[in-house]
Amino acid sequence: METYDPHKNTTELRQGNPRKMNMRVLVVSLIGIVILFLLLYIAFFMMQPASS
């Protein structure tokens, strides 16, 4: 795989990863964090004593 092409202009060089792997990592990480906080939220309220 060629990593350098002298015929590309500056806009083409800044386009990033065409497979969008960075977007996949961000989305999966965000979903993981949301699930983690949801589990912590549920666990916190399950540990509360019953109110009378």
mmCIF entry with sequence, helices, sheets and N, C-alpha, C, O atoms, coordinates in Angstrom:
data_MODEL
# 
_entry.id   MODEL 
# 
_entity.id                         1 
_entity.type                       polymer 
_entity.pdbx_number_of_molecules   1 
# 
_entity_poly.entity_id                      1 
_entity_poly.type                           'polypeptide(L)' 
_entity_poly.nstd_linkage                   no 
_entity_poly.nstd_monomer                   no 
_entity_poly.pdbx_seq_one_letter_code       METYDPHKNTTELRQGNPRKMNMRVLVVSLIGIVILFLLLYIAFFMMQPASS 
_entity_poly.pdbx_seq_one_letter_code_can   METYDPHKNTTELRQGNPRKMNMRVLVVSLIGIVILFLLLYIAFFMMQPASS 
_entity_poly.pdbx_strand_id                 A 
# 
loop_
_entity_poly_seq.entity_id 
_entity_poly_seq.num 
_entity_poly_seq.mon_id 
_entity_poly_seq.hetero 
1 1  MET n 
1 2  GLU n 
1 3  THR n 
1 4  TYR n 
1 5  ASP n 
1 6  PRO n 
1 7  HIS n 
1 8  LYS n 
1 9  ASN n 
1 10 THR n 
1 11 THR n 
1 12 GLU n 
1 13 LEU n 
1 14 ARG n 
1 15 GLN n 
1 16 GLY n 
1 17 ASN n 
1 18 PRO n 
1 19 ARG n 
1 20 LYS n 
1 21 MET n 
1 22 ASN n 
1 23 MET n 
1 24 ARG n 
1 25 VAL n 
1 26 LEU n 
1 27 VAL n 
1 28 VAL n 
1 29 SER n 
1 30 LEU n 
1 31 ILE n 
1 32 GLY n 
1 33 ILE n 
1 34 VAL n 
1 35 ILE n 
1 36 LEU n 
1 37 PHE n 
1 38 LEU n 
1 39 LEU n 
1 40 LEU n 
1 41 TYR n 
1 42 ILE n 
1 43 ALA n 
1 44 PHE n 
1 45 PHE n 
1 46 MET n 
1 47 MET n 
1 48 GLN n 
1 49 PRO n 
1 50 ALA n 
1 51 SER n 
1 52 SER n 
# 
_struct_asym.id          A 
_struct_asym.entity_id   1 
# 
loop_
_struct_conf.conf_type_id 
_struct_conf.id 
_struct_conf.pdbx_PDB_helix_id 
_struct_conf.beg_label_comp_id 
_struct_conf.beg_label_asym_id 
_struct_conf.beg_label_seq_id 
_struct_conf.pdbx_beg_PDB_ins_code 
_struct_conf.end_label_comp_id 
_struct_conf.end_label_asym_id 
_struct_conf.end_label_seq_id 
_struct_conf.pdbx_end_PDB_ins_code 
_struct_conf.beg_auth_comp_id 
_struct_conf.beg_auth_asym_id 
_struct_conf.beg_auth_seq_id 
_struct_conf.end_auth_comp_id 
_struct_conf.end_auth_asym_id 
_struct_conf.end_auth_seq_id 
_struct_conf.pdbx_PDB_helix_class 
_struct_conf.details 
_struct_conf.pdbx_PDB_helix_length 
HELX_P HELX_P1 AA1 THR A 10 ? LEU A 13 ? THR A 10 LEU A 13 1 ? 4  
HELX_P HELX_P2 AA2 MET A 21 ? MET A 46 ? MET A 21 MET A 46 1 ? 26 
# 
_struct_conf_type.id          HELX_P 
_struct_conf_type.criteria    ? 
_struct_conf_type.reference   ? 
# 
loop_
_atom_site.group_PDB 
_atom_site.id 
_atom_site.type_symbol 
_atom_site.label_atom_id 
_atom_site.label_alt_id 
_atom_site.label_comp_id 
_atom_site.label_asym_id 
_atom_site.label_entity_id 
_atom_site.label_seq_id 
_atom_site.pdbx_PDB_ins_code 
_atom_site.Cartn_x 
_atom_site.Cartn_y 
_atom_site.Cartn_z 
_atom_site.occupancy 
_atom_site.B_iso_or_equiv 
_atom_site.pdbx_formal_charge 
_atom_site.auth_seq_id 
_atom_site.auth_comp_id 
_atom_site.auth_asym_id 
_atom_site.auth_atom_id 
_atom_site.pdbx_PDB_model_num 
ATOM 1   N N  . MET A 1 1  ? 0.846   -1.183 0.000  1.00 0.00 ? 1  MET A N  1 
ATOM 2   C CA . MET A 1 1  ? 0.000   0.000  0.000  1.00 0.00 ? 1  MET A CA 1 
ATOM 3   C C  . MET A 1 1  ? 0.887   1.239  0.000  1.00 0.00 ? 1  MET A C  1 
ATOM 4   O O  . MET A 1 1  ? 1.778   1.380  0.838  1.00 0.00 ? 1  MET A O  1 
ATOM 5   N N  . GLU A 1 2  ? 0.636   2.117  -0.931 1.00 0.00 ? 2  GLU A N  1 
ATOM 6   C CA . GLU A 1 2  ? 1.409   3.343  -1.034 1.00 0.00 ? 2  GLU A CA 1 
ATOM 7   C C  . GLU A 1 2  ? 0.844   4.382  -0.069 1.00 0.00 ? 2  GLU A C  1 
ATOM 8   O O  . GLU A 1 2  ? -0.364  4.618  -0.042 1.00 0.00 ? 2  GLU A O  1 
ATOM 9   N N  . THR A 1 3  ? 1.716   5.000  0.721  1.00 0.00 ? 3  THR A N  1 
ATOM 10  C CA . THR A 1 3  ? 1.260   5.970  1.717  1.00 0.00 ? 3  THR A CA 1 
ATOM 11  C C  . THR A 1 3  ? 1.490   7.406  1.287  1.00 0.00 ? 3  THR A C  1 
ATOM 12  O O  . THR A 1 3  ? 0.950   8.327  1.901  1.00 0.00 ? 3  THR A O  1 
ATOM 13  N N  . TYR A 1 4  ? 2.278   7.615  0.247  1.00 0.00 ? 4  TYR A N  1 
ATOM 14  C CA . TYR A 1 4  ? 2.567   8.987  -0.173 1.00 0.00 ? 4  TYR A CA 1 
ATOM 15  C C  . TYR A 1 4  ? 2.279   9.120  -1.658 1.00 0.00 ? 4  TYR A C  1 
ATOM 16  O O  . TYR A 1 4  ? 2.754   8.311  -2.455 1.00 0.00 ? 4  TYR A O  1 
ATOM 17  N N  . ASP A 1 5  ? 1.523   10.110 -2.034 1.00 0.00 ? 5  ASP A N  1 
ATOM 18  C CA . ASP A 1 5  ? 1.234   10.378 -3.435 1.00 0.00 ? 5  ASP A CA 1 
ATOM 19  C C  . ASP A 1 5  ? 1.552   11.843 -3.706 1.00 0.00 ? 5  ASP A C  1 
ATOM 20  O O  . ASP A 1 5  ? 0.846   12.721 -3.211 1.00 0.00 ? 5  ASP A O  1 
ATOM 21  N N  . PRO A 1 6  ? 2.597   12.127 -4.479 1.00 0.00 ? 6  PRO A N  1 
ATOM 22  C CA . PRO A 1 6  ? 2.973   13.529 -4.710 1.00 0.00 ? 6  PRO A CA 1 
ATOM 23  C C  . PRO A 1 6  ? 1.971   14.283 -5.571 1.00 0.00 ? 6  PRO A C  1 
ATOM 24  O O  . PRO A 1 6  ? 2.086   15.502 -5.702 1.00 0.00 ? 6  PRO A O  1 
ATOM 25  N N  . HIS A 1 7  ? 0.989   13.604 -6.163 1.00 0.00 ? 7  HIS A N  1 
ATOM 26  C CA . HIS A 1 7  ? 0.026   14.275 -7.035 1.00 0.00 ? 7  HIS A CA 1 
ATOM 27  C C  . HIS A 1 7  ? -1.234  14.719 -6.308 1.00 0.00 ? 7  HIS A C  1 
ATOM 28  O O  . HIS A 1 7  ? -2.117  15.322 -6.920 1.00 0.00 ? 7  HIS A O  1 
ATOM 29  N N  . LYS A 1 8  ? -1.335  14.432 -5.013 1.00 0.00 ? 8  LYS A N  1 
ATOM 30  C CA . LYS A 1 8  ? -2.518  14.863 -4.257 1.00 0.00 ? 8  LYS A CA 1 
ATOM 31  C C  . LYS A 1 8  ? -2.337  16.292 -3.777 1.00 0.00 ? 8  LYS A C  1 
ATOM 32  O O  . LYS A 1 8  ? -1.225  16.723 -3.472 1.00 0.00 ? 8  LYS A O  1 
ATOM 33  N N  . ASN A 1 9  ? -3.451  17.026 -3.715 1.00 0.00 ? 9  ASN A N  1 
ATOM 34  C CA . ASN A 1 9  ? -3.379  18.393 -3.205 1.00 0.00 ? 9  ASN A CA 1 
ATOM 35  C C  . ASN A 1 9  ? -3.589  18.380 -1.687 1.00 0.00 ? 9  ASN A C  1 
ATOM 36  O O  . ASN A 1 9  ? -3.816  17.322 -1.098 1.00 0.00 ? 9  ASN A O  1 
ATOM 37  N N  . THR A 1 10 ? -3.514  19.537 -1.066 1.00 0.00 ? 10 THR A N  1 
ATOM 38  C CA . THR A 1 10 ? -3.588  19.607 0.400  1.00 0.00 ? 10 THR A CA 1 
ATOM 39  C C  . THR A 1 10 ? -4.949  19.185 0.934  1.00 0.00 ? 10 THR A C  1 
ATOM 40  O O  . THR A 1 10 ? -5.025  18.628 2.029  1.00 0.00 ? 10 THR A O  1 
ATOM 41  N N  . THR A 1 11 ? -6.033  19.435 0.191  1.00 0.00 ? 11 THR A N  1 
ATOM 42  C CA . THR A 1 11 ? -7.359  19.021 0.644  1.00 0.00 ? 11 THR A CA 1 
ATOM 43  C C  . THR A 1 11 ? -7.479  17.505 0.652  1.00 0.00 ? 11 THR A C  1 
ATOM 44  O O  . THR A 1 11 ? -8.030  16.929 1.590  1.00 0.00 ? 11 THR A O  1 
ATOM 45  N N  . GLU A 1 12 ? -6.976  16.867 -0.372 1.00 0.00 ? 12 GLU A N  1 
ATOM 46  C CA . GLU A 1 12 ? -7.033  15.408 -0.437 1.00 0.00 ? 12 GLU A CA 1 
ATOM 47  C C  . GLU A 1 12 ? -6.183  14.761 0.651  1.00 0.00 ? 12 GLU A C  1 
ATOM 48  O O  . GLU A 1 12 ? -6.530  13.691 1.151  1.00 0.00 ? 12 GLU A O  1 
ATOM 49  N N  . LEU A 1 13 ? -5.102  15.380 1.012  1.00 0.00 ? 13 LEU A N  1 
ATOM 50  C CA . LEU A 1 13 ? -4.234  14.826 2.051  1.00 0.00 ? 13 LEU A CA 1 
ATOM 51  C C  . LEU A 1 13 ? -4.878  14.897 3.431  1.00 0.00 ? 13 LEU A C  1 
ATOM 52  O O  . LEU A 1 13 ? -4.558  14.089 4.303  1.00 0.00 ? 13 LEU A O  1 
ATOM 53  N N  . ARG A 1 14 ? -5.778  15.849 3.640  1.00 0.00 ? 14 ARG A N  1 
ATOM 54  C CA . ARG A 1 14 ? -6.402  16.036 4.951  1.00 0.00 ? 14 ARG A CA 1 
ATOM 55  C C  . ARG A 1 14 ? -7.696  15.248 5.111  1.00 0.00 ? 14 ARG A C  1 
ATOM 56  O O  . ARG A 1 14 ? -8.347  15.380 6.147  1.00 0.00 ? 14 ARG A O  1 
ATOM 57  N N  . GLN A 1 15 ? -8.093  14.453 4.161  1.00 0.00 ? 15 GLN A N  1 
ATOM 58  C CA . GLN A 1 15 ? -9.397  13.805 4.201  1.00 0.00 ? 15 GLN A CA 1 
ATOM 59  C C  . GLN A 1 15 ? -9.514  12.750 5.283  1.00 0.00 ? 15 GLN A C  1 
ATOM 60  O O  . GLN A 1 15 ? -10.632 12.420 5.677  1.00 0.00 ? 15 GLN A O  1 
ATOM 61  N N  . GLY A 1 16 ? -8.444  12.219 5.768  1.00 0.00 ? 16 GLY A N  1 
ATOM 62  C CA . GLY A 1 16 ? -8.509  11.250 6.859  1.00 0.00 ? 16 GLY A CA 1 
ATOM 63  C C  . GLY A 1 16 ? -8.641  9.830  6.345  1.00 0.00 ? 16 GLY A C  1 
ATOM 64  O O  . GLY A 1 16 ? -8.348  9.531  5.187  1.00 0.00 ? 16 GLY A O  1 
ATOM 65  N N  . ASN A 1 17 ? -9.081  8.984  7.220  1.00 0.00 ? 17 ASN A N  1 
ATOM 66  C CA . ASN A 1 17 ? -9.176  7.565  6.933  1.00 0.00 ? 17 ASN A CA 1 
ATOM 67  C C  . ASN A 1 17 ? -10.441 7.280  6.121  1.00 0.00 ? 17 ASN A C  1 
ATOM 68  O O  . ASN A 1 17 ? -11.538 7.564  6.602  1.00 0.00 ? 17 ASN A O  1 
ATOM 69  N N  . PRO A 1 18 ? -10.328 6.731  4.911  1.00 0.00 ? 18 PRO A N  1 
ATOM 70  C CA . PRO A 1 18 ? -11.525 6.476  4.112  1.00 0.00 ? 18 PRO A CA 1 
ATOM 71  C C  . PRO A 1 18 ? -12.390 5.352  4.676  1.00 0.00 ? 18 PRO A C  1 
ATOM 72  O O  . PRO A 1 18 ? -13.574 5.278  4.347  1.00 0.00 ? 18 PRO A O  1 
ATOM 73  N N  . ARG A 1 19 ? -11.838 4.477  5.514  1.00 0.00 ? 19 ARG A N  1 
ATOM 74  C CA . ARG A 1 19 ? -12.628 3.388  6.096  1.00 0.00 ? 19 ARG A CA 1 
ATOM 75  C C  . ARG A 1 19 ? -13.384 3.843  7.335  1.00 0.00 ? 19 ARG A C  1 
ATOM 76  O O  . ARG A 1 19 ? -14.174 3.073  7.880  1.00 0.00 ? 19 ARG A O  1 
ATOM 77  N N  . LYS A 1 20 ? -13.169 5.063  7.793  1.00 0.00 ? 20 LYS A N  1 
ATOM 78  C CA . LYS A 1 20 ? -13.860 5.655  8.946  1.00 0.00 ? 20 LYS A CA 1 
ATOM 79  C C  . LYS A 1 20 ? -13.681 4.841  10.230 1.00 0.00 ? 20 LYS A C  1 
ATOM 80  O O  . LYS A 1 20 ? -14.604 4.745  11.038 1.00 0.00 ? 20 LYS A O  1 
ATOM 81  N N  . MET A 1 21 ? -12.505 4.261  10.416 1.00 0.00 ? 21 MET A N  1 
ATOM 82  C CA . MET A 1 21 ? -12.240 3.473  11.615 1.00 0.00 ? 21 MET A CA 1 
ATOM 83  C C  . MET A 1 21 ? -12.289 4.351  12.868 1.00 0.00 ? 21 MET A C  1 
ATOM 84  O O  . MET A 1 21 ? -12.710 3.888  13.928 1.00 0.00 ? 21 MET A O  1 
ATOM 85  N N  . ASN A 1 22 ? -11.863 5.611  12.755 1.00 0.00 ? 22 ASN A N  1 
ATOM 86  C CA . ASN A 1 22 ? -11.901 6.486  13.917 1.00 0.00 ? 22 ASN A CA 1 
ATOM 87  C C  . ASN A 1 22 ? -13.332 6.756  14.362 1.00 0.00 ? 22 ASN A C  1 
ATOM 88  O O  . ASN A 1 22 ? -13.589 6.885  15.559 1.00 0.00 ? 22 ASN A O  1 
ATOM 89  N N  . MET A 1 23 ? -14.270 6.843  13.420 1.00 0.00 ? 23 MET A N  1 
ATOM 90  C CA . MET A 1 23 ? -15.676 7.061  13.767 1.00 0.00 ? 23 MET A CA 1 
ATOM 91  C C  . MET A 1 23 ? -16.244 5.838  14.467 1.00 0.00 ? 23 MET A C  1 
ATOM 92  O O  . MET A 1 23 ? -17.028 5.965  15.408 1.00 0.00 ? 23 MET A O  1 
ATOM 93  N N  . ARG A 1 24 ? -15.851 4.652  14.011 1.00 0.00 ? 24 ARG A N  1 
ATOM 94  C CA . ARG A 1 24 ? -16.324 3.422  14.657 1.00 0.00 ? 24 ARG A CA 1 
ATOM 95  C C  . ARG A 1 24 ? -15.850 3.362  16.096 1.00 0.00 ? 24 ARG A C  1 
ATOM 96  O O  . ARG A 1 24 ? -16.617 2.995  16.987 1.00 0.00 ? 24 ARG A O  1 
ATOM 97  N N  . VAL A 1 25 ? -14.610 3.715  16.332 1.00 0.00 ? 25 VAL A N  1 
ATOM 98  C CA . VAL A 1 25 ? -14.073 3.689  17.693 1.00 0.00 ? 25 VAL A CA 1 
ATOM 99  C C  . VAL A 1 25 ? -14.817 4.691  18.569 1.00 0.00 ? 25 VAL A C  1 
ATOM 100 O O  . VAL A 1 25 ? -15.148 4.375  19.712 1.00 0.00 ? 25 VAL A O  1 
ATOM 101 N N  . LEU A 1 26 ? -15.085 5.876  18.066 1.00 0.00 ? 26 LEU A N  1 
ATOM 102 C CA . LEU A 1 26 ? -15.789 6.886  18.853 1.00 0.00 ? 26 LEU A CA 1 
ATOM 103 C C  . LEU A 1 26 ? -17.210 6.451  19.185 1.00 0.00 ? 26 LEU A C  1 
ATOM 104 O O  . LEU A 1 26 ? -17.667 6.634  20.313 1.00 0.00 ? 26 LEU A O  1 
ATOM 105 N N  . VAL A 1 27 ? -17.908 5.880  18.217 1.00 0.00 ? 27 VAL A N  1 
ATOM 106 C CA . VAL A 1 27 ? -19.300 5.459  18.446 1.00 0.00 ? 27 VAL A CA 1 
ATOM 107 C C  . VAL A 1 27 ? -19.352 4.300  19.437 1.00 0.00 ? 27 VAL A C  1 
ATOM 108 O O  . VAL A 1 27 ? -20.164 4.314  20.362 1.00 0.00 ? 27 VAL A O  1 
ATOM 109 N N  . VAL A 1 28 ? -18.491 3.293  19.253 1.00 0.00 ? 28 VAL A N  1 
ATOM 110 C CA . VAL A 1 28 ? -18.488 2.143  20.157 1.00 0.00 ? 28 VAL A CA 1 
ATOM 111 C C  . VAL A 1 28 ? -18.093 2.585  21.572 1.00 0.00 ? 28 VAL A C  1 
ATOM 112 O O  . VAL A 1 28 ? -18.672 2.109  22.548 1.00 0.00 ? 28 VAL A O  1 
ATOM 113 N N  . SER A 1 29 ? -17.128 3.477  21.689 1.00 0.00 ? 29 SER A N  1 
ATOM 114 C CA . SER A 1 29 ? -16.725 3.973  23.005 1.00 0.00 ? 29 SER A CA 1 
ATOM 115 C C  . SER A 1 29 ? -17.854 4.747  23.671 1.00 0.00 ? 29 SER A C  1 
ATOM 116 O O  . SER A 1 29 ? -18.088 4.583  24.869 1.00 0.00 ? 29 SER A O  1 
ATOM 117 N N  . LEU A 1 30 ? -18.549 5.576  22.929 1.00 0.00 ? 30 LEU A N  1 
ATOM 118 C CA . LEU A 1 30 ? -19.660 6.342  23.484 1.00 0.00 ? 30 LEU A CA 1 
ATOM 119 C C  . LEU A 1 30 ? -20.773 5.415  23.966 1.00 0.00 ? 30 LEU A C  1 
ATOM 120 O O  . LEU A 1 30 ? -21.328 5.621  25.045 1.00 0.00 ? 30 LEU A O  1 
ATOM 121 N N  . ILE A 1 31 ? -21.098 4.404  23.179 1.00 0.00 ? 31 ILE A N  1 
ATOM 122 C CA . ILE A 1 31 ? -22.129 3.443  23.586 1.00 0.00 ? 31 ILE A CA 1 
ATOM 123 C C  . ILE A 1 31 ? -21.685 2.701  24.841 1.00 0.00 ? 31 ILE A C  1 
ATOM 124 O O  . ILE A 1 31 ? -22.490 2.475  25.744 1.00 0.00 ? 31 ILE A O  1 
ATOM 125 N N  . GLY A 1 32 ? -20.410 2.321  24.906 1.00 0.00 ? 32 GLY A N  1 
ATOM 126 C CA . GLY A 1 32 ? -19.895 1.635  26.088 1.00 0.00 ? 32 GLY A CA 1 
ATOM 127 C C  . GLY A 1 32 ? -19.976 2.495  27.336 1.00 0.00 ? 32 GLY A C  1 
ATOM 128 O O  . GLY A 1 32 ? -20.333 1.999  28.405 1.00 0.00 ? 32 GLY A O  1 
ATOM 129 N N  . ILE A 1 33 ? -19.656 3.762  27.221 1.00 0.00 ? 33 ILE A N  1 
ATOM 130 C CA . ILE A 1 33 ? -19.708 4.672  28.367 1.00 0.00 ? 33 ILE A CA 1 
ATOM 131 C C  . ILE A 1 33 ? -21.154 4.873  28.824 1.00 0.00 ? 33 ILE A C  1 
ATOM 132 O O  . ILE A 1 33 ? -21.424 4.904  30.024 1.00 0.00 ? 33 ILE A O  1 
ATOM 133 N N  . VAL A 1 34 ? -22.082 5.008  27.879 1.00 0.00 ? 34 VAL A N  1 
ATOM 134 C CA . VAL A 1 34 ? -23.488 5.181  28.234 1.00 0.00 ? 34 VAL A CA 1 
ATOM 135 C C  . VAL A 1 34 ? -24.000 3.944  28.968 1.00 0.00 ? 34 VAL A C  1 
ATOM 136 O O  . VAL A 1 34 ? -24.709 4.069  29.967 1.00 0.00 ? 34 VAL A O  1 
ATOM 137 N N  . ILE A 1 35 ? -23.651 2.758  28.487 1.00 0.00 ? 35 ILE A N  1 
ATOM 138 C CA . ILE A 1 35 ? -24.079 1.523  29.149 1.00 0.00 ? 35 ILE A CA 1 
ATOM 139 C C  . ILE A 1 35 ? -23.463 1.419  30.540 1.00 0.00 ? 35 ILE A C  1 
ATOM 140 O O  . ILE A 1 35 ? -24.138 1.009  31.485 1.00 0.00 ? 35 ILE A O  1 
ATOM 141 N N  . LEU A 1 36 ? -22.195 1.785  30.676 1.00 0.00 ? 36 LEU A N  1 
ATOM 142 C CA . LEU A 1 36 ? -21.537 1.749  31.984 1.00 0.00 ? 36 LEU A CA 1 
ATOM 143 C C  . LEU A 1 36 ? -22.240 2.669  32.983 1.00 0.00 ? 36 LEU A C  1 
ATOM 144 O O  . LEU A 1 36 ? -22.515 2.261  34.112 1.00 0.00 ? 36 LEU A O  1 
ATOM 145 N N  . PHE A 1 37 ? -22.529 3.890  32.582 1.00 0.00 ? 37 PHE A N  1 
ATOM 146 C CA . PHE A 1 37 ? -23.213 4.815  33.490 1.00 0.00 ? 37 PHE A CA 1 
ATOM 147 C C  . PHE A 1 37 ? -24.635 4.347  33.800 1.00 0.00 ? 37 PHE A C  1 
ATOM 148 O O  . PHE A 1 37 ? -25.114 4.539  34.917 1.00 0.00 ? 37 PHE A O  1 
ATOM 149 N N  . LEU A 1 38 ? -25.307 3.742  32.837 1.00 0.00 ? 38 LEU A N  1 
ATOM 150 C CA . LEU A 1 38 ? -26.635 3.209  33.078 1.00 0.00 ? 38 LEU A CA 1 
ATOM 151 C C  . LEU A 1 38 ? -26.584 2.092  34.119 1.00 0.00 ? 38 LEU A C  1 
ATOM 152 O O  . LEU A 1 38 ? -27.427 2.037  35.014 1.00 0.00 ? 38 LEU A O  1 
ATOM 153 N N  . LEU A 1 39 ? -25.598 1.202  34.001 1.00 0.00 ? 39 LEU A N  1 
ATOM 154 C CA . LEU A 1 39 ? -25.449 0.129  34.985 1.00 0.00 ? 39 LEU A CA 1 
ATOM 155 C C  . LEU A 1 39 ? -25.121 0.683  36.374 1.00 0.00 ? 39 LEU A C  1 
ATOM 156 O O  . LEU A 1 39 ? -25.652 0.201  37.374 1.00 0.00 ? 39 LEU A O  1 
ATOM 157 N N  . LEU A 1 40 ? -24.260 1.684  36.436 1.00 0.00 ? 40 LEU A N  1 
ATOM 158 C CA . LEU A 1 40 ? -23.940 2.315  37.722 1.00 0.00 ? 40 LEU A CA 1 
ATOM 159 C C  . LEU A 1 40 ? -25.171 2.986  38.324 1.00 0.00 ? 40 LEU A C  1 
ATOM 160 O O  . LEU A 1 40 ? -25.386 2.909  39.534 1.00 0.00 ? 40 LEU A O  1 
ATOM 161 N N  . TYR A 1 41 ? -25.968 3.633  37.506 1.00 0.00 ? 41 TYR A N  1 
ATOM 162 C CA . TYR A 1 41 ? -27.191 4.300  37.955 1.00 0.00 ? 41 TYR A CA 1 
ATOM 163 C C  . TYR A 1 41 ? -28.171 3.277  38.529 1.00 0.00 ? 41 TYR A C  1 
ATOM 164 O O  . TYR A 1 41 ? -28.745 3.490  39.596 1.00 0.00 ? 41 TYR A O  1 
ATOM 165 N N  . ILE A 1 42 ? -28.358 2.172  37.819 1.00 0.00 ? 42 ILE A N  1 
ATOM 166 C CA . ILE A 1 42 ? -29.265 1.114  38.284 1.00 0.00 ? 42 ILE A CA 1 
ATOM 167 C C  . ILE A 1 42 ? -28.752 0.506  39.582 1.00 0.00 ? 42 ILE A C  1 
ATOM 168 O O  . ILE A 1 42 ? -29.523 0.295  40.518 1.00 0.00 ? 42 ILE A O  1 
ATOM 169 N N  . ALA A 1 43 ? -27.463 0.225  39.642 1.00 0.00 ? 43 ALA A N  1 
ATOM 170 C CA . ALA A 1 43 ? -26.881 -0.371 40.855 1.00 0.00 ? 43 ALA A CA 1 
ATOM 171 C C  . ALA A 1 43 ? -27.011 0.572  42.043 1.00 0.00 ? 43 ALA A C  1 
ATOM 172 O O  . ALA A 1 43 ? -27.298 0.130  43.155 1.00 0.00 ? 43 ALA A O  1 
ATOM 173 N N  . PHE A 1 44 ? -26.804 1.861  41.822 1.00 0.00 ? 44 PHE A N  1 
ATOM 174 C CA . PHE A 1 44 ? -26.896 2.830  42.905 1.00 0.00 ? 44 PHE A CA 1 
ATOM 175 C C  . PHE A 1 44 ? -28.304 2.845  43.504 1.00 0.00 ? 44 PHE A C  1 
ATOM 176 O O  . PHE A 1 44 ? -28.456 2.854  44.726 1.00 0.00 ? 44 PHE A O  1 
ATOM 177 N N  . PHE A 1 45 ? -29.326 2.849  42.659 1.00 0.00 ? 45 PHE A N  1 
ATOM 178 C CA . PHE A 1 45 ? -30.699 2.918  43.174 1.00 0.00 ? 45 PHE A CA 1 
ATOM 179 C C  . PHE A 1 45 ? -31.189 1.587  43.710 1.00 0.00 ? 45 PHE A C  1 
ATOM 180 O O  . PHE A 1 45 ? -32.136 1.567  44.497 1.00 0.00 ? 45 PHE A O  1 
ATOM 181 N N  . MET A 1 46 ? -30.588 0.479  43.320 1.00 0.00 ? 46 MET A N  1 
ATOM 182 C CA . MET A 1 46 ? -30.948 -0.808 43.894 1.00 0.00 ? 46 MET A CA 1 
ATOM 183 C C  . MET A 1 46 ? -30.380 -0.972 45.301 1.00 0.00 ? 46 MET A C  1 
ATOM 184 O O  . MET A 1 46 ? -30.902 -1.754 46.096 1.00 0.00 ? 46 MET A O  1 
ATOM 185 N N  . MET A 1 47 ? -29.308 -0.235 45.611 1.00 0.00 ? 47 MET A N  1 
ATOM 186 C CA . MET A 1 47 ? -28.672 -0.326 46.924 1.00 0.00 ? 47 MET A CA 1 
ATOM 187 C C  . MET A 1 47 ? -29.337 0.576  47.965 1.00 0.00 ? 47 MET A C  1 
ATOM 188 O O  . MET A 1 47 ? -29.051 0.461  49.156 1.00 0.00 ? 47 MET A O  1 
ATOM 189 N N  . GLN A 1 48 ? -30.209 1.461  47.530 1.00 0.00 ? 48 GLN A N  1 
ATOM 190 C CA . GLN A 1 48 ? -30.861 2.381  48.458 1.00 0.00 ? 48 GLN A CA 1 
ATOM 191 C C  . GLN A 1 48 ? -31.815 1.635  49.379 1.00 0.00 ? 48 GLN A C  1 
ATOM 192 O O  . GLN A 1 48 ? -32.504 0.714  48.941 1.00 0.00 ? 48 GLN A O  1 
ATOM 193 N N  . PRO A 1 49 ? -31.862 2.025  50.658 1.00 0.00 ? 49 PRO A N  1 
ATOM 194 C CA . PRO A 1 49 ? -32.829 1.389  51.562 1.00 0.00 ? 49 PRO A CA 1 
ATOM 195 C C  . PRO A 1 49 ? -34.250 1.785  51.173 1.00 0.00 ? 49 PRO A C  1 
ATOM 196 O O  . PRO A 1 49 ? -34.484 2.856  50.614 1.00 0.00 ? 49 PRO A O  1 
ATOM 197 N N  . ALA A 1 50 ? -35.173 0.912  51.476 1.00 0.00 ? 50 ALA A N  1 
ATOM 198 C CA . ALA A 1 50 ? -36.578 1.188  51.148 1.00 0.00 ? 50 ALA A CA 1 
ATOM 199 C C  . ALA A 1 50 ? -37.077 2.372  51.978 1.00 0.00 ? 50 ALA A C  1 
ATOM 200 O O  . ALA A 1 50 ? -36.837 2.440  53.184 1.00 0.00 ? 50 ALA A O  1 
ATOM 201 N N  . SER A 1 51 ? -37.757 3.283  51.335 1.00 0.00 ? 51 SER A N  1 
ATOM 202 C CA . SER A 1 51 ? -38.284 4.432  52.070 1.00 0.00 ? 51 SER A CA 1 
ATOM 203 C C  . SER A 1 51 ? -39.612 4.033  52.726 1.00 0.00 ? 51 SER A C  1 
ATOM 204 O O  . SER A 1 51 ? -40.392 3.250  52.183 1.00 0.00 ? 51 SER A O  1 
ATOM 205 N N  . SER A 1 52 ? -39.836 4.604  53.919 1.00 0.00 ? 52 SER A N  1 
ATOM 206 C CA . SER A 1 52 ? -41.063 4.232  54.653 1.00 0.00 ? 52 SER A CA 1 
ATOM 207 C C  . SER A 1 52 ? -42.117 5.300  54.556 1.00 0.00 ? 52 SER A C  1 
ATOM 208 O O  . SER A 1 52 ? -43.203 5.148  55.114 1.00 0.00 ? 52 SER A O  1 
# 
